[in-house]
């Protein structure tokens, strides 16, 4: 399946109470298969309890709570700018996701991968 570039943009105002349950990560660009897949790719770049020593239980994930997966907090826009190649791995291509366990790296267009 081919991939495309999507921009995830905060849709809720800064004072929206929905931000109390998820972190506003700002604008993120991802390479993904669809708008729904773009939300998953961004959420996968965030920390998950399964990746820490503070596991709530075997087989329990916290990815469902990501702001990226909530359409009240983030909107997804497909881009057709040519700045980033559409073909390639599903990944964050621009932006920084605050995650103490792993860091999504900001890349410059045409830079090393």
Biopython code that builds the backbone (N, CA, C, O; Angstrom):
import numpy as np
from Bio.PDB.StructureBuilder import StructureBuilder

atoms = [
    (1, "UNK", "N", (0.846, -1.175, 0.000)),
    (1, "UNK", "CA", (0.000, 0.000, 0.000)),
    (1, "UNK", "C", (0.893, 1.241, 0.000)),
    (1, "UNK", "O", (1.893, 1.281, 0.716)),
    (2, "UNK", "N", (0.547, 2.234, -0.781)),
    (2, "UNK", "CA", (1.374, 3.432, -0.882)),
    (2, "UNK", "C", (1.174, 4.335, 0.331)),
    (2, "UNK", "O", (0.160, 4.265, 1.026)),
    (3, "UNK", "N", (2.161, 5.175, 0.561)),
    (3, "UNK", "CA", (2.099, 6.114, 1.679)),
    (3, "UNK", "C", (1.999, 7.533, 1.155)),
    (3, "UNK", "O", (2.345, 7.817, 0.008)),
    (4, "UNK", "N", (1.512, 8.428, 2.026)),
    (4, "UNK", "CA", (1.381, 9.845, 1.693)),
    (4, "UNK", "C", (1.816, 10.642, 2.916)),
    (4, "UNK", "O", (2.046, 10.077, 3.986)),
    (5, "UNK", "N", (1.929, 11.951, 2.752)),
    (5, "UNK", "CA", (2.320, 12.828, 3.857)),
    (5, "UNK", "C", (1.073, 13.481, 4.441)),
    (5, "UNK", "O", (0.236, 14.020, 3.717)),
    (6, "UNK", "N", (0.969, 13.419, 5.773)),
    (6, "UNK", "CA", (-0.166, 14.010, 6.488)),
    (6, "UNK", "C", (0.338, 14.957, 7.565)),
    (6, "UNK", "O", (1.381, 14.739, 8.181)),
    (7, "UNK", "N", (-0.425, 15.999, 7.769)),
    (7, "UNK", "CA", (-0.121, 16.997, 8.800)),
    (7, "UNK", "C", (-1.170, 16.861, 9.896)),
    (7, "UNK", "O", (-2.368, 16.951, 9.629)),
    (8, "UNK", "N", (-0.718, 16.644, 11.126)),
    (8, "UNK", "CA", (-1.612, 16.590, 12.273)),
    (8, "UNK", "C", (-1.523, 17.925, 12.981)),
    (8, "UNK", "O", (-0.449, 18.342, 13.415)),
    (9, "UNK", "N", (-2.666, 18.596, 13.094)),
    (9, "UNK", "CA", (-2.726, 19.959, 13.625)),
    (9, "UNK", "C", (-3.679, 20.000, 14.816)),
    (9, "UNK", "O", (-4.782, 19.458, 14.743)),
    (10, "UNK", "N", (-3.260, 20.642, 15.923)),
    (10, "UNK", "CA", (-4.183, 20.762, 17.051)),
    (10, "UNK", "C", (-5.468, 21.464, 16.599)),
    (10, "UNK", "O", (-5.417, 22.522, 15.973)),
    (11, "UNK", "N", (-6.615, 20.864, 16.922)),
    (11, "UNK", "CA", (-7.910, 21.416, 16.535)),
    (11, "UNK", "C", (-8.597, 22.121, 17.696)),
    (11, "UNK", "O", (-9.445, 22.987, 17.480)),
    (12, "UNK", "N", (-8.244, 21.765, 18.905)),
    (12, "UNK", "CA", (-8.873, 22.351, 20.092)),
    (12, "UNK", "C", (-8.071, 23.570, 20.546)),
    (12, "UNK", "O", (-6.852, 23.622, 20.380)),
    (13, "UNK", "N", (-8.761, 24.531, 21.112)),
    (13, "UNK", "CA", (-8.104, 25.727, 21.652)),
    (13, "UNK", "C", (-7.215, 25.337, 22.833)),
    (13, "UNK", "O", (-7.424, 24.307, 23.472)),
    (14, "UNK", "N", (-6.220, 26.181, 23.108)),
    (14, "UNK", "CA", (-5.291, 25.894, 24.205)),
    (14, "UNK", "C", (-5.997, 25.679, 25.541)),
    (14, "UNK", "O", (-5.545, 24.865, 26.346)),
    (15, "UNK", "N", (-7.082, 26.382, 25.791)),
    (15, "UNK", "CA", (-7.791, 26.270, 27.060)),
    (15, "UNK", "C", (-8.841, 25.166, 27.094)),
    (15, "UNK", "O", (-9.547, 25.022, 28.091)),
    (16, "UNK", "N", (-8.954, 24.393, 26.033)),
    (16, "UNK", "CA", (-9.948, 23.329, 25.974)),
    (16, "UNK", "C", (-9.671, 22.295, 27.074)),
    (16, "UNK", "O", (-8.537, 21.834, 27.205)),
    (17, "UNK", "N", (-10.675, 21.929, 27.856)),
    (17, "UNK", "CA", (-10.458, 20.969, 28.945)),
    (17, "UNK", "C", (-10.048, 19.576, 28.461)),
    (17, "UNK", "O", (-9.530, 18.788, 29.253)),
    (18, "UNK", "N", (-10.264, 19.255, 27.192)),
    (18, "UNK", "CA", (-9.828, 17.950, 26.671)),
    (18, "UNK", "C", (-8.310, 17.794, 26.718)),
    (18, "UNK", "O", (-7.809, 16.670, 26.751)),
    (19, "UNK", "N", (-7.567, 18.910, 26.722)),
    (19, "UNK", "CA", (-6.105, 18.821, 26.816)),
    (19, "UNK", "C", (-5.665, 18.332, 28.198)),
    (19, "UNK", "O", (-4.500, 17.975, 28.376)),
    (20, "UNK", "N", (-6.567, 18.308, 29.174)),
    (20, "UNK", "CA", (-6.225, 17.801, 30.500)),
    (20, "UNK", "C", (-5.929, 16.304, 30.481)),
    (20, "UNK", "O", (-5.243, 15.794, 31.367)),
    (21, "UNK", "N", (-6.443, 15.602, 29.477)),
    (21, "UNK", "CA", (-6.233, 14.158, 29.421)),
    (21, "UNK", "C", (-5.202, 13.725, 28.386)),
    (21, "UNK", "O", (-4.923, 12.532, 28.261)),
    (22, "UNK", "N", (-4.640, 14.659, 27.651)),
    (22, "UNK", "CA", (-3.635, 14.337, 26.644)),
    (22, "UNK", "C", (-2.762, 15.563, 26.392)),
    (22, "UNK", "O", (-3.210, 16.697, 26.556)),
    (23, "UNK", "N", (-1.528, 15.330, 25.999)),
    (23, "UNK", "CA", (-0.569, 16.405, 25.778)),
    (23, "UNK", "C", (-0.673, 16.969, 24.367)),
    (23, "UNK", "O", (-0.759, 16.214, 23.398)),
    (24, "UNK", "N", (-0.665, 18.307, 24.249)),
    (24, "UNK", "CA", (-0.621, 18.970, 22.951)),
    (24, "UNK", "C", (0.824, 18.904, 22.462)),
    (24, "UNK", "O", (1.717, 19.493, 23.072)),
    (25, "UNK", "N", (1.049, 18.201, 21.383)),
    (25, "UNK", "CA", (2.400, 18.016, 20.845)),
    (25, "UNK", "C", (2.708, 18.999, 19.713)),
    (25, "UNK", "O", (3.786, 18.929, 19.123)),
    (26, "UNK", "N", (1.796, 19.902, 19.404)),
    (26, "UNK", "CA", (2.019, 20.839, 18.312)),
    (26, "UNK", "C", (1.750, 20.188, 16.965)),
    (26, "UNK", "O", (1.103, 19.143, 16.891)),
    (27, "UNK", "N", (2.245, 20.803, 15.908)),
    (27, "UNK", "CA", (2.037, 20.309, 14.547)),
    (27, "UNK", "C", (3.071, 19.233, 14.236)),
    (27, "UNK", "O", (4.264, 19.414, 14.481)),
    (28, "UNK", "N", (2.602, 18.116, 13.696)),
    (28, "UNK", "CA", (3.460, 16.982, 13.368)),
    (28, "UNK", "C", (3.163, 16.558, 11.935)),
    (28, "UNK", "O", (2.000, 16.527, 11.533)),
    (29, "UNK", "N", (4.192, 16.232, 11.156)),
    (29, "UNK", "CA", (4.022, 15.673, 9.818)),
    (29, "UNK", "C", (4.456, 14.218, 9.857)),
    (29, "UNK", "O", (5.506, 13.882, 10.405)),
    (30, "UNK", "N", (3.631, 13.358, 9.267)),
    (30, "UNK", "CA", (3.945, 11.932, 9.237)),
    (30, "UNK", "C", (3.762, 11.376, 7.837)),
    (30, "UNK", "O", (3.009, 11.913, 7.024)),
    (31, "UNK", "N", (4.468, 10.291, 7.579)),
    (31, "UNK", "CA", (4.246, 9.518, 6.350)),
    (31, "UNK", "C", (3.416, 8.315, 6.775)),
    (31, "UNK", "O", (3.814, 7.551, 7.654)),
    (32, "UNK", "N", (2.253, 8.153, 6.137)),
    (32, "UNK", "CA", (1.336, 7.088, 6.525)),
    (32, "UNK", "C", (0.489, 6.673, 5.331)),
    (32, "UNK", "O", (0.555, 7.274, 4.258)),
    (33, "UNK", "N", (-0.307, 5.634, 5.541)),
    (33, "UNK", "CA", (-1.136, 5.090, 4.464)),
    (33, "UNK", "C", (-2.475, 5.796, 4.311)),
    (33, "UNK", "O", (-3.042, 5.821, 3.218)),
    (34, "UNK", "N", (-2.985, 6.369, 5.399)),
    (34, "UNK", "CA", (-4.304, 7.002, 5.379)),
    (34, "UNK", "C", (-4.373, 8.000, 6.530)),
    (34, "UNK", "O", (-3.480, 8.019, 7.377)),
    (35, "UNK", "N", (-5.422, 8.833, 6.580)),
    (35, "UNK", "CA", (-5.559, 9.736, 7.725)),
    (35, "UNK", "C", (-5.623, 8.977, 9.064)),
    (35, "UNK", "O", (-5.031, 9.411, 10.052)),
    (36, "UNK", "N", (-6.332, 7.859, 9.092)),
    (36, "UNK", "CA", (-6.402, 7.066, 10.329)),
    (36, "UNK", "C", (-5.034, 6.498, 10.684)),
    (36, "UNK", "O", (-4.651, 6.480, 11.853)),
    (37, "UNK", "N", (-4.299, 6.034, 9.675)),
    (37, "UNK", "CA", (-2.957, 5.501, 9.915)),
    (37, "UNK", "C", (-2.021, 6.609, 10.383)),
    (37, "UNK", "O", (-1.114, 6.348, 11.173)),
    (38, "UNK", "N", (-2.220, 7.843, 9.913)),
    (38, "UNK", "CA", (-1.390, 8.969, 10.351)),
    (38, "UNK", "C", (-1.535, 9.177, 11.856)),
    (38, "UNK", "O", (-0.553, 9.463, 12.541)),
    (39, "UNK", "N", (-2.747, 9.037, 12.369)),
    (39, "UNK", "CA", (-2.978, 9.159, 13.816)),
    (39, "UNK", "C", (-2.228, 8.061, 14.575)),
    (39, "UNK", "O", (-1.652, 8.314, 15.633)),
    (40, "UNK", "N", (-2.239, 6.849, 14.034)),
    (40, "UNK", "CA", (-1.565, 5.725, 14.678)),
    (40, "UNK", "C", (-0.054, 5.928, 14.656)),
    (40, "UNK", "O", (0.612, 5.700, 15.666)),
    (41, "UNK", "N", (0.494, 6.354, 13.522)),
    (41, "UNK", "CA", (1.938, 6.589, 13.412)),
    (41, "UNK", "C", (2.391, 7.624, 14.442)),
    (41, "UNK", "O", (3.403, 7.427, 15.116)),
    (42, "UNK", "N", (1.653, 8.716, 14.565)),
    (42, "UNK", "CA", (2.009, 9.752, 15.544)),
    (42, "UNK", "C", (1.891, 9.213, 16.973)),
    (42, "UNK", "O", (2.761, 9.475, 17.803)),
    (43, "UNK", "N", (0.839, 8.476, 17.261)),
    (43, "UNK", "CA", (0.646, 7.923, 18.603)),
    (43, "UNK", "C", (1.748, 6.936, 18.964)),
    (43, "UNK", "O", (2.155, 6.856, 20.123)),
    (44, "UNK", "N", (2.233, 6.186, 17.981)),
    (44, "UNK", "CA", (3.299, 5.219, 18.237)),
    (44, "UNK", "C", (4.616, 5.888, 18.613)),
    (44, "UNK", "O", (5.484, 5.253, 19.213)),
    (45, "UNK", "N", (4.771, 7.159, 18.268)),
    (45, "UNK", "CA", (6.003, 7.883, 18.608)),
    (45, "UNK", "C", (5.977, 8.381, 20.055)),
    (45, "UNK", "O", (6.998, 8.830, 20.575)),
    (46, "UNK", "N", (4.815, 8.302, 20.703)),
    (46, "UNK", "CA", (4.708, 8.727, 22.095)),
    (46, "UNK", "C", (5.076, 7.575, 23.035)),
    (46, "UNK", "O", (5.163, 6.418, 22.623)),
    (47, "UNK", "N", (5.287, 7.918, 24.294)),
    (47, "UNK", "CA", (5.589, 6.909, 25.303)),
    (47, "UNK", "C", (4.368, 6.033, 25.555)),
    (47, "UNK", "O", (3.229, 6.477, 25.408)),
    (48, "UNK", "N", (4.615, 4.801, 25.929)),
    (48, "UNK", "CA", (3.567, 3.859, 26.292)),
    (48, "UNK", "C", (3.993, 3.173, 27.584)),
    (48, "UNK", "O", (5.177, 2.895, 27.776)),
    (49, "UNK", "N", (3.051, 2.901, 28.458)),
    (49, "UNK", "CA", (3.396, 2.238, 29.716)),
    (49, "UNK", "C", (4.139, 0.931, 29.489)),
    (49, "UNK", "O", (4.948, 0.532, 30.327)),
    (50, "UNK", "N", (3.883, 0.263, 28.385)),
    (50, "UNK", "CA", (4.567, -0.995, 28.126)),
    (50, "UNK", "C", (6.058, -0.812, 27.901)),
    (50, "UNK", "O", (6.811, -1.785, 27.947)),
    (51, "UNK", "N", (6.500, 0.416, 27.658)),
    (51, "UNK", "CA", (7.916, 0.693, 27.414)),
    (51, "UNK", "C", (8.622, 1.220, 28.657)),
    (51, "UNK", "O", (9.784, 1.618, 28.584)),
    (52, "UNK", "N", (7.938, 1.228, 29.791)),
    (52, "UNK", "CA", (8.528, 1.736, 31.027)),
    (52, "UNK", "C", (8.540, 0.644, 32.085)),
    (52, "UNK", "O", (7.981, -0.435, 31.890)),
    (53, "UNK", "N", (9.180, 0.940, 33.202)),
    (53, "UNK", "CA", (9.174, 0.014, 34.334)),
    (53, "UNK", "C", (7.869, 0.105, 35.113)),
    (53, "UNK", "O", (7.613, -0.732, 35.979)),
    (54, "UNK", "N", (7.039, 1.102, 34.824)),
    (54, "UNK", "CA", (5.791, 1.319, 35.557)),
    (54, "UNK", "C", (4.609, 0.747, 34.784)),
    (54, "UNK", "O", (3.649, 1.460, 34.492)),
    (55, "UNK", "N", (4.679, -0.530, 34.456)),
    (55, "UNK", "CA", (3.621, -1.175, 33.689)),
    (55, "UNK", "C", (2.353, -1.330, 34.529)),
    (55, "UNK", "O", (2.407, -1.798, 35.667)),
    (56, "UNK", "N", (1.209, -0.934, 33.959)),
    (56, "UNK", "CA", (-0.032, -1.119, 34.703)),
    (56, "UNK", "C", (-0.501, -2.571, 34.694)),
    (56, "UNK", "O", (-1.340, -2.944, 35.514)),
    (57, "UNK", "N", (0.010, -3.387, 33.802)),
    (57, "UNK", "CA", (-0.366, -4.798, 33.723)),
    (57, "UNK", "C", (0.027, -5.357, 32.376)),
    (57, "UNK", "O", (0.181, -4.612, 31.408)),
    (58, "UNK", "N", (0.189, -6.660, 32.308)),
    (58, "UNK", "CA", (0.578, -7.288, 31.051)),
    (58, "UNK", "C", (-0.486, -7.078, 29.987)),
    (58, "UNK", "O", (-1.678, -7.250, 30.243)),
    (59, "UNK", "N", (-0.052, -6.709, 28.808)),
    (59, "UNK", "CA", (-0.964, -6.550, 27.689)),
    (59, "UNK", "C", (-1.796, -5.281, 27.711)),
    (59, "UNK", "O", (-2.722, -5.147, 26.911)),
    (60, "UNK", "N", (-1.500, -4.360, 28.588)),
    (60, "UNK", "CA", (-2.264, -3.119, 28.680)),
    (60, "UNK", "C", (-1.459, -2.005, 28.015)),
    (60, "UNK", "O", (-0.291, -1.798, 28.342)),
    (61, "UNK", "N", (-2.083, -1.295, 27.086)),
    (61, "UNK", "CA", (-1.424, -0.206, 26.373)),
    (61, "UNK", "C", (-2.110, 1.112, 26.703)),
    (61, "UNK", "O", (-3.293, 1.148, 27.043)),
    (62, "UNK", "N", (-1.345, 2.192, 26.595)),
    (62, "UNK", "CA", (-1.926, 3.522, 26.794)),
    (62, "UNK", "C", (-1.991, 4.313, 25.487)),
    (62, "UNK", "O", (-2.364, 5.486, 25.506)),
    (63, "UNK", "N", (-1.641, 3.708, 24.364)),
    (63, "UNK", "CA", (-1.646, 4.413, 23.084)),
    (63, "UNK", "C", (-3.037, 4.935, 22.718)),
    (63, "UNK", "O", (-3.145, 5.952, 22.033)),
    (64, "UNK", "N", (-4.095, 4.265, 23.157)),
    (64, "UNK", "CA", (-5.456, 4.700, 22.842)),
    (64, "UNK", "C", (-5.740, 6.089, 23.399)),
    (64, "UNK", "O", (-6.639, 6.776, 22.914)),
    (65, "UNK", "N", (-4.984, 6.512, 24.414)),
    (65, "UNK", "CA", (-5.221, 7.802, 25.066)),
    (65, "UNK", "C", (-4.469, 8.953, 24.399)),
    (65, "UNK", "O", (-4.548, 10.086, 24.873)),
    (66, "UNK", "N", (-3.756, 8.695, 23.331)),
    (66, "UNK", "CA", (-2.990, 9.726, 22.647)),
    (66, "UNK", "C", (-3.902, 10.817, 22.097)),
    (66, "UNK", "O", (-4.975, 10.531, 21.566)),
    (67, "UNK", "N", (-3.472, 12.058, 22.225)),
    (67, "UNK", "CA", (-4.215, 13.189, 21.653)),
    (67, "UNK", "C", (-4.335, 13.053, 20.136)),
    (67, "UNK", "O", (-5.321, 13.502, 19.551)),
    (68, "UNK", "N", (-3.351, 12.442, 19.503)),
    (68, "UNK", "CA", (-3.368, 12.294, 18.052)),
    (68, "UNK", "C", (-4.552, 11.443, 17.585)),
    (68, "UNK", "O", (-5.014, 11.606, 16.455)),
    (69, "UNK", "N", (-5.044, 10.552, 18.423)),
    (69, "UNK", "CA", (-6.138, 9.670, 18.047)),
    (69, "UNK", "C", (-7.511, 10.281, 18.321)),
    (69, "UNK", "O", (-8.535, 9.679, 17.996)),
    (70, "UNK", "N", (-7.534, 11.460, 18.911)),
    (70, "UNK", "CA", (-8.786, 12.121, 19.285)),
    (70, "UNK", "C", (-9.117, 13.214, 18.265)),
    (70, "UNK", "O", (-8.394, 14.205, 18.168)),
    (71, "UNK", "N", (-10.196, 13.044, 17.510)),
    (71, "UNK", "CA", (-10.547, 14.027, 16.474)),
    (71, "UNK", "C", (-11.023, 15.355, 17.047)),
    (71, "UNK", "O", (-11.148, 16.331, 16.307)),
    (72, "UNK", "N", (-11.293, 15.413, 18.347)),
    (72, "UNK", "CA", (-11.627, 16.692, 18.985)),
    (72, "UNK", "C", (-10.366, 17.491, 19.301)),
    (72, "UNK", "O", (-10.423, 18.711, 19.456)),
    (73, "UNK", "N", (-9.227, 16.803, 19.396)),
    (73, "UNK", "CA", (-7.969, 17.476, 19.721)),
    (73, "UNK", "C", (-7.083, 17.714, 18.496)),
    (73, "UNK", "O", (-6.412, 18.742, 18.413)),
    (74, "UNK", "N", (-7.075, 16.785, 17.555)),
    (74, "UNK", "CA", (-6.232, 16.907, 16.360)),
    (74, "UNK", "C", (-7.031, 16.654, 15.102)),
    (74, "UNK", "O", (-7.904, 15.788, 15.065)),
    (75, "UNK", "N", (-6.721, 17.422, 14.074)),
    (75, "UNK", "CA", (-7.265, 17.177, 12.746)),
    (75, "UNK", "C", (-6.125, 16.694, 11.857)),
    (75, "UNK", "O", (-4.963, 17.017, 12.103)),
    (76, "UNK", "N", (-6.451, 15.932, 10.840)),
    (76, "UNK", "CA", (-5.450, 15.383, 9.925)),
    (76, "UNK", "C", (-5.702, 15.949, 8.536)),
    (76, "UNK", "O", (-6.819, 15.897, 8.022)),
    (77, "UNK", "N", (-4.651, 16.489, 7.941)),
    (77, "UNK", "CA", (-4.741, 17.101, 6.615)),
    (77, "UNK", "C", (-3.724, 16.424, 5.709)),
    (77, "UNK", "O", (-2.548, 16.329, 6.062)),
    (78, "UNK", "N", (-4.157, 15.956, 4.556)),
    (78, "UNK", "CA", (-3.220, 15.374, 3.598)),
    (78, "UNK", "C", (-2.499, 16.494, 2.867)),
    (78, "UNK", "O", (-3.129, 17.443, 2.402)),
    (79, "UNK", "N", (-1.175, 16.385, 2.766)),
    (79, "UNK", "CA", (-0.365, 17.401, 2.092)),
    (79, "UNK", "C", (0.071, 16.902, 0.724)),
    (79, "UNK", "O", (0.286, 15.707, 0.525)),
    (80, "UNK", "N", (0.197, 17.817, -0.200)),
    (80, "UNK", "CA", (0.676, 17.503, -1.541)),
    (80, "UNK", "C", (1.689, 18.558, -1.951)),
    (80, "UNK", "O", (1.569, 19.174, -3.010)),
    (81, "UNK", "N", (2.695, 18.763, -1.095)),
    (81, "UNK", "CA", (3.662, 19.831, -1.330)),
    (81, "UNK", "C", (4.934, 19.359, -2.022)),
    (81, "UNK", "O", (5.637, 20.161, -2.636)),
    (82, "UNK", "N", (5.234, 18.071, -1.929)),
    (82, "UNK", "CA", (6.470, 17.567, -2.513)),
    (82, "UNK", "C", (7.689, 17.842, -1.656)),
    (82, "UNK", "O", (8.808, 17.531, -2.065)),
    (83, "UNK", "N", (7.502, 18.420, -0.476)),
    (83, "UNK", "CA", (8.632, 18.711, 0.407)),
    (83, "UNK", "C", (9.288, 17.429, 0.908)),
    (83, "UNK", "O", (10.512, 17.344, 1.008)),
    (84, "UNK", "N", (8.474, 16.447, 1.216)),
    (84, "UNK", "CA", (8.976, 15.153, 1.675)),
    (84, "UNK", "C", (8.513, 14.088, 0.691)),
    (84, "UNK", "O", (7.398, 14.163, 0.175)),
    (85, "UNK", "N", (9.361, 13.095, 0.427)),
    (85, "UNK", "CA", (8.933, 12.032, -0.479)),
    (85, "UNK", "C", (7.788, 11.232, 0.143)),
    (85, "UNK", "O", (7.814, 10.915, 1.333)),
    (86, "UNK", "N", (6.791, 10.913, -0.668)),
    (86, "UNK", "CA", (5.652, 10.147, -0.170)),
    (86, "UNK", "C", (6.025, 8.692, 0.073)),
    (86, "UNK", "O", (5.532, 8.073, 1.016)),
    (87, "UNK", "N", (6.884, 8.150, -0.762)),
    (87, "UNK", "CA", (7.284, 6.756, -0.597)),
    (87, "UNK", "C", (8.321, 6.640, 0.506)),
    (87, "UNK", "O", (9.241, 7.453, 0.594)),
    (88, "UNK", "N", (8.169, 5.647, 1.326)),
    (88, "UNK", "CA", (9.118, 5.417, 2.411)),
    (88, "UNK", "C", (8.416, 4.797, 3.591)),
    (88, "UNK", "O", (7.236, 4.457, 3.511)),
    (89, "UNK", "N", (9.134, 4.645, 4.691)),
    (89, "UNK", "CA", (8.547, 4.005, 5.867)),
    (89, "UNK", "C", (7.503, 4.892, 6.541)),
    (89, "UNK", "O", (7.547, 6.118, 6.433)),
    (90, "UNK", "N", (6.578, 4.261, 7.227)),
    (90, "UNK", "CA", (5.596, 4.983, 8.046)),
    (90, "UNK", "C", (6.360, 5.567, 9.224)),
    (90, "UNK", "O", (6.918, 4.828, 10.035)),
    (91, "UNK", "N", (6.386, 6.912, 9.319)),
    (91, "UNK", "CA", (7.165, 7.543, 10.382)),
    (91, "UNK", "C", (6.824, 9.021, 10.508)),
    (91, "UNK", "O", (6.191, 9.609, 9.631)),
    (92, "UNK", "N", (7.261, 9.612, 11.629)),
    (92, "UNK", "CA", (7.194, 11.057, 11.801)),
    (92, "UNK", "C", (8.301, 11.634, 10.931)),
    (92, "UNK", "O", (9.461, 11.245, 11.066)),
    (93, "UNK", "N", (7.951, 12.566, 10.031)),
    (93, "UNK", "CA", (8.961, 13.158, 9.149)),
    (93, "UNK", "C", (9.337, 14.575, 9.565)),
    (93, "UNK", "O", (10.392, 15.075, 9.175)),
    (94, "UNK", "N", (8.480, 15.229, 10.356)),
    (94, "UNK", "CA", (8.821, 16.560, 10.852)),
    (94, "UNK", "C", (8.016, 16.837, 12.115)),
    (94, "UNK", "O", (6.842, 16.480, 12.222)),
    (95, "UNK", "N", (8.673, 17.475, 13.053)),
    (95, "UNK", "CA", (8.048, 17.795, 14.328)),
    (95, "UNK", "C", (8.754, 17.050, 15.450)),
    (95, "UNK", "O", (9.537, 16.130, 15.209)),
    (96, "UNK", "N", (8.474, 17.450, 16.646)),
    (96, "UNK", "CA", (9.084, 16.812, 17.803)),
    (96, "UNK", "C", (7.986, 16.349, 18.734)),
    (96, "UNK", "O", (7.129, 17.132, 19.145)),
    (97, "UNK", "N", (8.019, 15.083, 19.060)),
    (97, "UNK", "CA", (7.058, 14.523, 19.994)),
    (97, "UNK", "C", (7.780, 14.330, 21.318)),
    (97, "UNK", "O", (8.758, 13.587, 21.401)),
    (98, "UNK", "N", (7.289, 15.005, 22.353)),
    (98, "UNK", "CA", (7.907, 14.914, 23.671)),
    (98, "UNK", "C", (7.709, 13.508, 24.207)),
    (98, "UNK", "O", (6.586, 13.080, 24.473)),
    (99, "UNK", "N", (8.796, 12.811, 24.359)),
    (99, "UNK", "CA", (8.756, 11.431, 24.818)),
    (99, "UNK", "C", (10.087, 11.134, 25.488)),
    (99, "UNK", "O", (11.113, 11.087, 24.809)),
    (100, "UNK", "N", (10.099, 10.934, 26.778)),
    (100, "UNK", "CA", (11.364, 10.675, 27.450)),
    (100, "UNK", "C", (11.978, 9.330, 27.089)),
    (100, "UNK", "O", (13.162, 9.106, 27.342)),
    (101, "UNK", "N", (11.185, 8.422, 26.496)),
    (101, "UNK", "CA", (11.690, 7.090, 26.189)),
    (101, "UNK", "C", (12.307, 6.996, 24.809)),
    (101, "UNK", "O", (13.276, 6.262, 24.612)),
    (102, "UNK", "N", (11.765, 7.720, 23.863)),
    (102, "UNK", "CA", (12.324, 7.747, 22.513)),
    (102, "UNK", "C", (11.977, 9.076, 21.897)),
    (102, "UNK", "O", (10.958, 9.666, 22.255)),
    (103, "UNK", "N", (12.770, 9.560, 21.002)),
    (103, "UNK", "CA", (12.592, 10.892, 20.441)),
    (103, "UNK", "C", (12.331, 10.797, 18.950)),
    (103, "UNK", "O", (13.110, 10.187, 18.218)),
    (104, "UNK", "N", (11.245, 11.395, 18.500)),
    (104, "UNK", "CA", (10.993, 11.532, 17.070)),
    (104, "UNK", "C", (11.878, 12.673, 16.590)),
    (104, "UNK", "O", (11.790, 13.785, 17.110)),
    (105, "UNK", "N", (12.718, 12.416, 15.618)),
    (105, "UNK", "CA", (13.714, 13.381, 15.182)),
    (105, "UNK", "C", (13.163, 14.270, 14.089)),
    (105, "UNK", "O", (12.513, 13.798, 13.156)),
    (106, "UNK", "N", (13.426, 15.560, 14.211)),
    (106, "UNK", "CA", (13.043, 16.509, 13.170)),
    (106, "UNK", "C", (14.058, 16.382, 12.038)),
    (106, "UNK", "O", (15.268, 16.469, 12.252)),
    (107, "UNK", "N", (13.542, 16.177, 10.840)),
    (107, "UNK", "CA", (14.418, 16.027, 9.676)),
    (107, "UNK", "C", (14.232, 17.207, 8.753)),
    (107, "UNK", "O", (13.149, 17.786, 8.673)),
    (108, "UNK", "N", (15.281, 17.554, 8.066)),
    (108, "UNK", "CA", (15.220, 18.579, 7.045)),
    (108, "UNK", "C", (14.898, 17.891, 5.724)),
    (108, "UNK", "O", (15.414, 16.802, 5.471)),
    (109, "UNK", "N", (14.060, 18.488, 4.871)),
    (109, "UNK", "CA", (13.757, 17.883, 3.578)),
    (109, "UNK", "C", (15.030, 17.558, 2.821)),
    (109, "UNK", "O", (15.930, 18.393, 2.721)),
    (110, "UNK", "N", (15.108, 16.350, 2.287)),
    (110, "UNK", "CA", (16.276, 15.933, 1.515)),
    (110, "UNK", "C", (17.477, 15.575, 2.356)),
    (110, "UNK", "O", (18.526, 15.235, 1.808)),
    (111, "UNK", "N", (17.357, 15.640, 3.690)),
    (111, "UNK", "CA", (18.460, 15.314, 4.587)),
    (111, "UNK", "C", (18.607, 13.820, 4.774)),
    (111, "UNK", "O", (17.844, 13.041, 4.203)),
    (112, "UNK", "N", (19.594, 13.408, 5.580)),
    (112, "UNK", "CA", (19.808, 11.975, 5.809)),
    (112, "UNK", "C", (18.637, 11.343, 6.539)),
    (112, "UNK", "O", (17.938, 12.011, 7.301)),
    (113, "UNK", "N", (18.426, 10.065, 6.307)),
    (113, "UNK", "CA", (17.288, 9.351, 6.913)),
    (113, "UNK", "C", (17.746, 8.459, 8.017)),
    (113, "UNK", "O", (16.930, 7.780, 8.641)),
]
sb = StructureBuilder()
sb.init_structure("model")
sb.init_model(0)
sb.init_chain("A")
sb.init_seg("    ")
for serial, (resi, resn, name, xyz) in enumerate(atoms, 1):
    if name == "N":
        sb.init_residue(resn, " ", resi, " ")
    sb.init_atom(name, np.array(xyz, "f"), 0.0, 1.0, " ", f" {name:<3s}", serial, name[0])
structure = sb.get_structure()
